[in-house]
Amino acid sequence: MALFLTPVATMVPSQAATPALLAVGFLILAGSVKEIDWADYTIAVPAFVTMLMMPFTYSITNGIGMGFVTFVVLRLAAGRGREVPTAMYVVAAVFAFYYLMPALGLT
């Protein structure tokens, strides 16, 4: 069905779709940000870093990765490392290696 609707979708220029995407992004942001525990810095700072890095790096993946790394580092620094699931350590280590690859000359 999508194959037949593709010409209809291409009729809408990206300039017309951008305001709708901004509105949807705002609604998602407004609904989710108020649920963050801003009093706990080990949660608030990674959430803020994630939201900040997504537009600056033009990559959702890089934003989420920086959030994972920041979360693990802050929990370890606060002495709350036992509260972090093992899978989170693995994912954060993979992202940290990914971010360090240019410095190590592996790219």
N, CA, C and O of each residue as an XYZ file, in Angstrom:
428
protein
N       0.825     -1.188      0.000
C       0.000      0.000      0.000
C       0.874      1.258      0.000
O       0.541      2.250     -0.648
N       1.993      1.211      0.730
C       2.876      2.378      0.799
C       3.468      2.701     -0.559
O       3.720      3.867     -0.863
N       3.694      1.688     -1.378
C       4.243      1.906     -2.710
C       3.341      2.800     -3.537
O       3.822      3.653     -4.282
N       2.054      2.612     -3.413
C       1.112      3.417     -4.185
C       0.913      4.811     -3.596
O       0.512      5.727     -4.315
N       1.184      4.988     -2.312
C       1.011      6.289     -1.658
C       2.276      7.144     -1.679
O       2.236      8.309     -1.283
N       3.387      6.589     -2.129
C       4.645      7.334     -2.176
C       4.539      8.611     -3.001
O       5.023      9.647     -2.544
N       3.932      8.601     -4.196
C       3.817      9.860     -4.941
C       3.032     10.933     -4.192
O       3.324     12.121     -4.329
N       2.049     10.530     -3.409
C       1.280     11.501     -2.632
C       2.167     12.115     -1.544
O       2.110     13.322     -1.310
N       2.981     11.299     -0.885
C       3.859     11.792      0.172
C       4.936     12.713     -0.375
O       5.330     13.665      0.299
N       5.420     12.451     -1.579
C       6.472     13.300     -2.159
C       5.929     14.627     -2.656
O       6.704     15.531     -2.971
N       4.627     14.758     -2.732
C       4.038     16.035     -3.156
C       4.193     17.103     -2.076
O       4.196     18.298     -2.372
N       4.321     16.666     -0.818
C       4.464     17.606      0.295
C       5.950     17.947      0.444
O       6.757     17.064      0.735
N       6.322     19.221      0.247
C       7.747     19.573      0.390
C       8.184     19.503      1.858
O       7.364     19.629      2.768
N       9.472     19.301      2.068
C       9.987     19.183      3.438
C       9.767     20.459      4.238
O       9.646     20.411      5.462
N       9.712     21.605      3.553
C       9.471     22.865      4.259
C       8.086     22.880      4.900
O       7.881     23.544      5.916
N       7.143     22.159      4.319
C       5.796     22.105      4.887
C       5.719     21.087      6.024
O       4.892     21.232      6.924
N       6.556     20.074      5.996
C       6.522     19.046      7.027
C       7.288     19.466      8.281
O       6.999     18.974      9.372
N       8.246     20.353      8.143
C       9.082     20.758      9.272
C       8.282     21.341     10.440
O       8.526     20.943     11.579
N       7.335     22.269     10.216
C       6.566     22.772     11.367
C       5.794     21.670     12.096
O       5.669     21.708     13.320
N       5.283     20.702     11.359
C       4.568     19.606     12.004
C       5.527     18.769     12.850
O       5.170     18.352     13.952
N       6.731     18.521     12.354
C       7.714     17.761     13.128
C       8.129     18.518     14.385
O       8.322     17.913     15.440
N       8.268     19.831     14.278
C       8.603     20.637     15.459
C       7.481     20.580     16.494
O       7.745     20.480     17.693
N       6.252     20.643     16.040
C       5.116     20.582     16.960
C       5.063     19.230     17.668
O       4.836     19.167     18.876
N       5.271     18.165     16.925
C       5.263     16.831     17.522
C       6.418     16.696     18.517
O       6.234     16.149     19.604
N       7.592     17.184     18.160
C       8.738     17.150     19.068
C       8.474     17.921     20.346
O       8.843     17.476     21.433
N       7.833     19.081     20.221
C       7.505     19.869     21.402
C       6.529     19.125     22.303
O       6.700     19.108     23.522
N       5.510     18.511     21.715
C       4.530     17.778     22.520
C       5.170     16.596     23.242
O       4.842     16.321     24.396
N       6.071     15.904     22.574
C       6.769     14.793     23.212
C       7.646     15.312     24.347
O       7.668     14.738     25.435
N       8.360     16.390     24.090
C       9.253     16.967     25.089
C       8.470     17.478     26.295
O       8.863     17.239     27.437
N       7.374     18.173     26.049
C       6.580     18.746     27.143
C       5.962     17.659     28.009
O       5.812     17.847     29.216
N       5.607     16.544     27.427
C       5.009     15.471     28.207
C       6.016     14.656     28.981
O       5.690     14.136     30.048
N       7.226     14.529     28.480
C       8.216     13.650     29.103
C       9.117     14.357     30.109
O       9.523     13.751     31.100
N       9.429     15.604     29.876
C      10.400     16.305     30.719
C       9.892     16.484     32.142
O      10.684     16.458     33.083
N       8.604     16.662     32.316
C       8.089     16.881     33.672
C       8.128     15.613     34.520
O       7.980     15.685     35.740
N       8.323     14.458     33.895
C       8.402     13.207     34.646
C       9.823     12.887     35.118
O      10.018     11.910     35.840
N      10.810     13.683     34.729
C      12.194     13.463     35.140
C      12.372     13.946     36.576
O      11.895     15.023     36.932
N      13.054     13.159     37.396
C      13.344     13.544     38.773
C      14.529     14.508     38.765
O      15.683     14.082     38.815
N      14.240     15.798     38.702
C      15.285     16.812     38.584
C      16.070     16.997     39.879
O      17.127     17.627     39.871
N      15.570     16.457     40.991
C      16.286     16.570     42.268
C      17.442     15.578     42.343
O      18.404     15.813     43.074
N      17.368     14.484     41.609
C      18.439     13.483     41.592
C      19.350     13.785     40.407
O      18.986     13.538     39.257
N      20.523     14.313     40.687
C      21.427     14.731     39.621
C      21.939     13.562     38.780
O      22.315     13.752     37.623
N      21.957     12.354     39.353
C      22.416     11.207     38.569
C      21.381     10.779     37.538
O      21.679      9.961     36.668
N      20.197     11.308     37.625
C      19.171     11.082     36.605
C      18.999     12.328     35.746
O      18.879     12.227     34.525
N      18.985     13.501     36.374
C      18.716     14.749     35.666
C      19.822     15.117     34.680
O      19.533     15.521     33.553
N      21.070     14.984     35.084
C      22.181     15.371     34.198
C      22.244     14.487     32.949
O      22.373     15.025     31.850
N      22.158     13.150     33.066
C      22.145     12.340     31.843
C      20.954     12.643     30.931
O      21.085     12.615     29.708
N      19.793     12.931     31.527
C      18.628     13.285     30.704
C      18.885     14.585     29.957
O      18.566     14.700     28.774
N      19.459     15.563     30.645
C      19.773     16.846     30.008
C      20.831     16.680     28.919
O      20.713     17.256     27.838
N      21.868     15.887     29.210
C      22.923     15.640     28.216
C      22.336     14.961     26.974
O      22.697     15.296     25.846
N      21.440     14.017     27.191
C      20.800     13.327     26.067
C      20.017     14.316     25.212
O      20.150     14.325     23.988
N      19.198     15.151     25.860
C      18.397     16.130     25.111
C      19.266     17.155     24.396
O      18.909     17.634     23.319
N      20.394     17.488     24.988
C      21.278     18.485     24.395
C      22.092     17.926     23.230
O      22.290     18.606     22.223
N      22.558     16.697     23.370
C      23.440     16.121     22.348
C      22.704     15.697     21.078
O      23.304     15.671     20.004
N      21.434     15.368     21.179
C      20.707     14.952     19.974
C      20.707     16.030     18.899
O      21.072     15.734     17.761
N      20.313     17.269     19.202
C      20.349     18.280     18.132
C      21.762     18.741     17.776
O      22.023     19.094     16.626
N      22.681     18.742     18.753
C      24.030     19.209     18.458
C      24.822     18.247     17.583
O      25.675     18.673     16.804
N      24.545     16.959     17.705
C      25.271     15.978     16.899
C      24.464     15.514     15.689
O      24.953     14.725     14.880
N      23.219     16.006     15.564
C      22.318     15.585     14.483
C      22.121     14.077     14.487
O      21.948     13.471     13.429
N      22.144     13.467     15.662
C      22.036     12.018     15.755
C      21.346     11.629     17.052
O      21.816     11.964     18.139
N      20.235     10.926     16.933
C      19.545     10.419     18.115
C      20.429      9.391     18.809
O      20.484      9.342     20.038
N      21.113      8.579     18.030
C      21.970      7.537     18.588
C      23.080      8.126     19.439
O      23.333      7.645     20.544
N      23.745      9.159     18.944
C      24.818      9.782     19.724
C      24.283     10.423     20.997
O      24.940     10.370     22.037
N      23.104     11.025     20.930
C      22.511     11.619     22.130
C      22.207     10.583     23.180
O      22.517     10.774     24.356
N      21.601      9.483     22.768
C      21.275      8.416     23.714
C      22.558      7.785     24.261
O      22.635      7.464     25.447
N      23.546      7.610     23.414
C      24.817      7.040     23.865
C      25.498      7.903     24.902
O      26.023      7.391     25.891
N      25.496      9.206     24.691
C      26.098     10.109     25.678
C      25.323     10.063     26.985
O      25.908     10.176     28.062
N      24.003      9.897     26.895
C      23.194      9.763     28.104
C      23.548      8.506     28.879
O      23.639      8.538     30.106
N      23.749      7.393     28.170
C      24.127      6.135     28.815
C      25.468      6.288     29.519
O      25.608      5.922     30.686
N      26.445      6.823     28.813
C      27.788      6.979     29.385
C      27.745      7.910     30.595
O      28.346      7.614     31.628
N      27.043      9.023     30.471
C      26.945      9.987     31.570
C      26.255      9.369     32.781
O      26.679      9.578     33.917
N      25.193      8.610     32.533
C      24.461      7.966     33.627
C      25.367      7.015     34.409
O      25.404      7.055     35.639
N      26.088      6.168     33.696
C      26.958      5.188     34.361
C      28.082      5.893     35.119
O      28.381      5.532     36.258
N      28.695      6.879     34.505
C      29.796      7.595     35.162
C      29.308      8.304     36.423
O      29.967      8.243     37.460
N      28.162      8.973     36.342
C      27.659      9.693     37.517
C      27.229      8.740     38.630
O      27.455      9.024     39.806
N      26.619      7.627     38.276
C      26.227      6.655     39.303
C      27.463      6.078     39.993
O      27.469      5.900     41.211
N      28.511      5.785     39.212
C      29.743      5.287     39.817
C      30.386      6.348     40.702
O      30.863      6.037     41.793
N      30.404      7.600     40.243
C      31.001      8.686     41.023
C      30.225      8.955     42.309
O      30.803      9.379     43.309
N      28.921      8.710     42.282
C      28.092      8.933     43.476
C      28.102      7.732     44.414
O      27.472      7.770     45.471
N      28.811      6.664     44.040
C      28.852      5.480     44.874
C      27.609      4.626     44.782
O      27.334      3.822     45.673
N      26.859      4.795     43.713
C      25.618      4.043     43.519
C      25.740      3.092     42.327
O      24.765      2.849     41.616
N      26.921      2.566     42.118
C      27.182      1.696     40.972
C      26.409      0.395     41.000
O      26.153     -0.193     39.949
N      26.031     -0.068     42.183
C      25.274     -1.328     42.285
C      23.851     -1.188     41.760
O      23.198     -2.186     41.455
N      23.367      0.058     41.653
C      22.012      0.294     41.154
C      21.932      0.236     39.632
O      20.838      0.212     39.067
N      23.080      0.215     38.971
C      23.122      0.209     37.508
C      23.080     -1.235     37.016
O      23.884     -2.059     37.453
N      22.154     -1.550     36.113
C      22.103     -2.919     35.577
C      23.359     -3.251     34.767
O      23.994     -2.365     34.194
N      23.702     -4.521     34.729
C      24.890     -4.973     34.005
C      24.823     -4.611     32.529
O      25.828     -4.220     31.935
N      23.648     -4.738     31.944
C      23.486     -4.403     30.519
C      23.810     -2.939     30.255
O      24.330     -2.605     29.190
N      23.510     -2.062     31.206
C      23.801     -0.638     31.050
C      25.308     -0.408     31.035
O      25.797      0.442     30.291
N      26.047     -1.156     31.852
C      27.513     -1.057     31.823
C      28.049     -1.481     30.453
O      28.935     -0.833     29.897
N      27.510     -2.554     29.927
C      27.973     -3.059     28.622
C      27.698     -2.039     27.522
O      28.577     -1.727     26.719
N      26.478     -1.525     27.495
C      26.123     -0.554     26.452
C      26.947      0.722     26.599
O      27.413      1.272     25.601
N      27.131      1.197     27.818
C      27.938      2.404     28.038
C      29.382      2.184     27.615
O      30.001      3.082     27.046
N      29.928      0.997     27.886
C      31.302      0.702     27.465
C      31.424      0.667     25.955
O      32.415      1.144     25.403
N      30.438      0.112     25.284
C      30.459      0.080     23.810
C      30.398      1.492     23.257
O      31.144      1.832     22.339
N      29.515      2.320     23.809
C      29.437      3.712     23.343
C      30.725      4.471     23.654
O      31.195      5.244     22.818
N      31.302      4.269     24.831
C      32.554      4.949     25.173
C      33.657      4.554     24.199
O      34.434      5.404     23.765
N      33.732      3.276     23.855
C      34.711      2.826     22.870
C      34.440      3.469     21.509
O      35.368      3.881     20.813
N      33.170      3.551     21.141
C      32.781      4.173     19.867
C      33.228      5.635     19.818
O      33.726      6.102     18.794
N      33.048      6.359     20.937
C      33.439      7.769     20.974
C      34.958      7.936     21.032
O      35.483      8.957     20.587
N      35.661      6.957     21.569
C      37.125      7.040     21.674
C      37.848      6.541     20.417
O      39.053      6.755     20.279
N      37.147      5.895     19.521
C      37.783      5.331     18.322
C      38.575      6.377     17.515
O      39.694      6.068     17.105
N      38.066      7.585     17.265
C      38.888      8.563     16.529
C      40.167      8.933     17.266
O      41.211      9.106     16.639
N      40.101      9.057     18.600
C      41.294      9.407     19.381
C      42.317      8.286     19.371
O      43.521      8.527     19.466
N      41.831      7.062     19.257
C      42.736      5.907     19.213
C      43.238      5.620     17.800
O      44.053      4.717     17.607
N      42.767      6.368     16.824
C      43.189      6.177     15.443
C      42.582      4.955     14.785
O      43.182      4.386     13.873
N      41.414      4.542     15.223
C      40.775      3.353     14.693
C      39.707      3.652     13.643
O      39.003      2.740     13.210
N      39.574      4.895     13.233
C      38.581      5.206     12.204
C      39.245      5.598     10.911
O      38.562      5.895      9.931
